[in-house]
Amino acid sequence: MAWTQHICNNYLQEPYRCASVGQKLYSFRCSGDERSCCGNVEVFVFDTVTYSHYTQPLVIRGNERQQQHISISFVVAVSQKIYVFGPVTKKRENIVEMYCFDTKTSEWTCIETMGGVAVHYFQCICAYENKIFACVKTNKWNGNEEQQSIFALDLSTNMWKCVSKNPWNKKFNAVFAYIQGSLVHVLLTKYCKSRGRIALFDTISENFQWLDHTQGVPLPPLAKWLVFVHEDFLYVFADQFFHFNVKPQWKIYRYCMKDNWWDEIMIEKTPINACFNDLVALNSKVYFFSSEPRGIYVLDFAPSLTTLCFKAVCHSNLDTSVLPRTLQQDLKYFMW
């Protein structure tokens, strides 16, 4: 495994969410007030082959007012399109709005979906074929009990359907979902004193089951989670100090989906204090988007890499004096 950093001077700021289509990464963020996370949306496109990149504002043609007060919580790619959800998107009369970015035409549209729940109840989402699955946790409201559900959105009809109600204990939170064939793997953690557990949901039979985790590793409570899957392993990056307003301190865990065991691992030279906001796993590489220092960190799982390294690939006009000494000594330039 090897770490590489690509520094993009004027883009990567919070908040943003990412997805991949083909060999390109698409990162969506609001260009308005970053404290309120609201405003017009722009997309940052990064080509993983050429390292070229650009930004593009997104406007609904002829209806600019419709997309005011958008914020971005979830992004998922389906075929050549990327679907964007945010907690401030409207829900009225059982209608949930989502936004769609067509990577071929760059068209940005608003789509109304029926039968769902408000996006601010979403905990994580994933996609399989023409469906988007959302793990939902609703709070106590108007006398209703807190409950968890799995909803599926059929993109051919734009209709939501609850496919599983209260599948797991309400003390758990769903922090990541991953689809392998028709099976949804859901990483669940408790609010505190947590042991990570993996739940398995079959999207065809709509059956739910726990996987045995007698050897599970205790995960940090109140953490920020970044999760990806590579081969037979599910990797969990947990920022254990996320809620304490201090520098990140990432710990790394992995779960073997084949043989069903957990362990805590060390990846040498991991930038454990970087402010990672989101990631995209693509082929044998994982791209971490960081806001401080600004850039894209790449974790390469290529089998030919037997030793770890950490290098920076930068703009030619980058002020190298702001970089750590280890990076100054091993700096490469790449002209965009």
N, C-alpha and C positions, 0 to 999 in steps of 0.2 A: 504494500500500500504506500501511496505517496500523497503528500499535500502540495498543492500549488495555489497561488493567489493571483487573481486577475483584478487589478485595481481600476475602477471606473470612477473618475474623479467627481463627476457632477451629477450622479444620479442616485445612488443607493441610500435612501433615507426611509425611515419608518413612516407609515406602515405600508406594507406591500405583501402580496401573495403571488405564488408562482405556479406554473405548470409548463409542460413540454409538449410540443407537437413536432414530429420528425426529429431533426437535429437542432432545433431551436428552442430556447427557453423564453417564456413570456412571463414578465413580472408586472403585476398591476398595482398601481398606487393612486391615491388621491392627490391632486395638485393644489388643493385648498388648504384650509387650516389643519395642520397636522395634529394639533392638540385635540380637536374635535373629530379628526379622521374623516372629515366631510369635504366635499368639493367635486370638481370635475375629475374625471379619471384619465390617466395616461398609461400607456403600456410601454415597457422597456423590453426590447427584443435583443437577445444575445445568441449569436451563432456559435455553437460549440465546435465547429470545424474550422472556421476562419477567424474566430474571436472578434468579428465585426459586431457592432451594436448600434442601436439608435432608439430614440424615444418618439412616441406618436400620441398626440392628444386624441381622445375618443369622444365623439359627439354624435348623438342620435340625429340623423339628418332631418332638418325641418322642425325639430322639437327639442331645442336645447334646454328648455325649462323642465322637461320631464325628468332629466337626470340630475337635478339639483339635490344636494344632501345625500349623495351616495357615500356609503362607506363599504369597505371590503373586508369580509370575514373568511370567505371560502372561495376557492378557485379549483375547478376540475375540468380536465380535457376529455372530450369525447370525439373521436375521429379527428376531423380538421377544425373543430370548433371548441372554444373554451367558454365555460359557463361560470359566471361570477355572482356570488350572493353576498349580501351585506345586511347587518341588523337594522339599518334605517330604511331599507327598501320596504315598500308599503305592503300591508296586509289588510284587506278590507273585504268583507263578505266572502271569506274563505279563499281569497285570491292572494297568492304570493308572487311578487315580481322577482324576476331574475334577469340578468343581462348576458348577452351572448356576443362573443367576438369571433368572427369568421377569419381564420388565419390566411385563407386564400384571397379574400376580397377586402379584408380589413374593415368589414362592415360591423358596426356596433349597434345592437338592437336591444330593445326591452321586450321581454316575453312574460305574459301573465299565465300563471299556472294555478290549477284549481285543486282543492281538497287537502292542502297541506297545513302546516303550522308555521307560526312566525319564525323567521330565520334566527332571531336571537335565542331560540331554544335549541338550535343545532349545536352539537358537540364536535362532530367530524363528518366528512362526506367522502364517498368514493364512487367510481363509475364502472359499469360493466355493460358492454355492448351498447344498447340504446337506453339504458336506465341509469339514474343517479340515485344512490342510496344515502340516506341521512340518518345518523344516530341522534335521537332527540331526547332531551330531558326537560320536562315541564315542571314548573314550580307549583306550589300550592297557590290556588287562585280561585276566587269565588266559590270556596267550599270544596273544590276538587283536590284530590290527593296528588302529591308529587308522583310522577310516573315516567318510565322510560319506554321508548318505542323505536322501531326501525321503520322509516318511511321510504317508499320507492317512487321516483318520478319517472313516468314513461314519456320519453321525449317525442314519441310519435303522436301522443294525444295531449301532452302537457298536463296530465292528471297525476296527482299524488295518491298513493294508497298505503295505508298502514299494514305492513306485512308481519309485524311481530309486536305484541304489546307486553310491556313489563317482562322482557326476557331475562333481565338480571336484577340483582338486589339494588334498591334505590341508593344505597350508600356508595355505589360505584359511579365513576365518570368515564365515559368513552373518550379516549384521547387520540385514537388513530384507527382507521379502518383500511383494510387492504383486501382486494379481490383476487383470488386465484381460481380460475375457472368459474364455477358457480358458487364458490364458497367465500364468504366474507369473514376475514379474521379481524376481530376487534380487540384492541388493547384497552384494558380497563384498569383503573387505579382507584383506590379510595382517597378520600379527601386528606386523611392523615394516617400515619403509620401504615403505609400502603405496601402491599405485595402485588406486583403486576400479575394480572391474569389475562389469559387469552380465551375469548369466546369464539365459537364457530357458528356461523349462520348460513344455511343453505338457501340460496335465492330461488331455487326451483321447488324444493319440497317445503320451504319456509320453516324448516326445523332449526331449533337452537340447542346448542349444547356447550357446557363448560369443558375445557381441556384440563387434564390433571396437572397441577402445579405444586406438588409437594416439595419440589426442590427450587421453588421460585426465589428470586433475589429481592430483598426489600428495596423498594424504589423510594427516592426522596419525596417527602410530602410537599405539597404546594409548589411543585416544580413547573417549569416551562418545558414542554416536550417537543422534540423534533424526531420523527420516526421515519425509517425507510426500510425497504426489503431488498436484500441482495442474495440471490441464489436461495439457499434453504434457511437463511437467517433473517430475523427481524431485529434491526438495530435501534436502540433507544438512546438519544442524546438528551440528558436531563440537566437543566440549569437549576441547581438546587437552591440558589440564592435569588431566584427571579422575583420573589415577593418582598425582598428586603432592600430594594433600591440600591444595590451595590453592583460591582462588576460581576459579569457572569462567571460561573464556575461549573463547567460542564463535566458530568460523569457519564460514562458510556456503558450500556448494558446490551446484551444480545440474547435472543430467544431462538432456539433451534426448532423450527416448525416440523422438521422431519422426525426427530427423536424426542422432542418435548422436554427441553431443559433450558434453564436460565444460567447466565453467569455475568459477572462484571468484568470488563476488559479495559486494557490500556492501549491506546494508539499513540505511539511515540510522536512527539512534536505536534500534537493536536493543539491548535490555538484555543486553549480552554477559556480564555478571557474575551474572545471575540463576541460581539453582539449579533449572533445568528438570529434571523427572523423567520426564514423559511428555507426549504431545500427542495431540490428536484433530483430524483434518481433516474439516470439515463444510461442504459447499457452498463458498462462496468465502472461508471463514475457517478459520484454524488456531488451536486453543486449546492454549496451553502451560500445563501445571500446574507451578507453582513452589513450593518449600518455603521459599526464602529469597530475597527477601521472599515471604511467603505470599500467594498469589493466583493468578489465572488471567490470563495475558497473551494477548491476541487479536491475531493478524496478519491483517488484512483485505486481500484481493486485489481488492476491488470496483473495477471499471474507472473509476468516477466519482471515485475518490480519487487525485488527481494529486500531492498533497503529503503528506509524512509527518508524523504527529503522535504524541504519546505522552501519553495522559491516564489518569487514575485514576477509576474509578467505585466508590465505597466505601460502607461502612456509615456512617450518620450519626453514630455514636459513635466513629469512628476517631480516634485521637490523631495529628493531622497533623504533630506535631513530629518524629515518627520518619521522615517521608518526606523524600526529597531535595528541595532547594529548588525545583527545576524542577517537581516535582509539586505542591508547596504553592501555587505561583503559578497552577497550572492545574488546580485540584481541583474535581470535580463530585461531588455526593452523589446516591445513588440509594437510596430506601427499599425494603427487601426486602419 
